[in-house]
């Protein structure tokens, strides 16, 4: 058995070295992470190259001096040792339990197995990764057992946000994959197909090209009404001649590395208002890119973006318009008022300014790398334009 697109042993060793450095800095005996899905999968995939899926908890105990222990879905009372497993590299022990977050009385099962693993390793002080997102049952069990817990999130985020040469190559490959998906969608979309047909086609192409996970958001609309990003349950409309559709392709590629692209397609001619709105967000993206450099403060960039938008009588940003990406769909740094992490070389950023004025949903989205003195060329090769098909 092998995974679809494993990262190299050297990349995993690099990540483990960084994690051990965090343990040493915080004087901790173990790091604890849990995830239940593969979009924003906590730190589970980053540490093991294997994501959580399907809502099932996958809990990792990472130690400085021994292989990891994984607690995840399986039969009761299974305590399985592994060694030199080509898929589960760095893992020495699996503890299984059939627990479900939808069945409240089972949520303690994972916590009890995690406690068993920590006690067996003699761990007395542990670093929690994103503790606010851990189940209450896990945190409560650790506290009841007298294990000292510290928040290791910021320390690990700061090293995780800077990408290795291998991760950067994989992100570039993901961006190229997304370019191909969008090109295929432009060939496919036509009057008579539904929004669901379009996103289903995009997903099939993405999977054929090696993507495992991600989202395809978009709804078509008549010209004069906004074409907004919406998910599958609402993708029911039949597309007609003259309609337009904004599509977000935010999927992972080789190594599980994420990127994202968004463009708008028109089955006919775009209105002047749509063309003008797209030029606004394209120029807003350029403005943000002009501010990206090592050491820049995300809060300053966000404030400058709002000033730029409002000077043109466009709305200030109230959501998230640029952010880090990598193993997770959204990761730090966020380009926003509440992000304290400064930019550094080799971070990967998705930059997607946008606004909705009730007539158009203006959007553009691409990925860039922070370089030693500024920002890279766009990682996507798809033209920055409204696609009139």
Buried (B, 14 or more C-beta within 10 A) or exposed (E): EEBEBBBEEEBBEBBBEBBBBBBEEBEBBBBBBBBBBBBBBBBBBBBBBBBBBEEBBBBBBBBBEEBBBBBBBBEEEEEEEBEEEEEBBBBBBBBBBEBBBEEEEBBBBBBBBBBBBBEBBEBBBBBBBBBEBBBEBBBEBBEEBEBEBBEBBEBBBBBBBBBBEBBBBBBBBBBBBBBBBBBBBBEBBEEEBBBBBBBBBBBEBBBEBBBBBBBBBBBBBEBEBBBBBBEBEEBEBEBEEEBBBBBBBBBBBBBBBBBBBBBBBBBBEBBEBBBEBBBBBBEBBBBBBEBBBBEBBBBEBBBBBBEBBEEEEBEEBEEBBBBBBBBBBBBBBBBBEEBEBBBBBBBBBBBBBBBBEEBBBBBBBBBBBBBEEBBBEBBBBBEBBBBEE
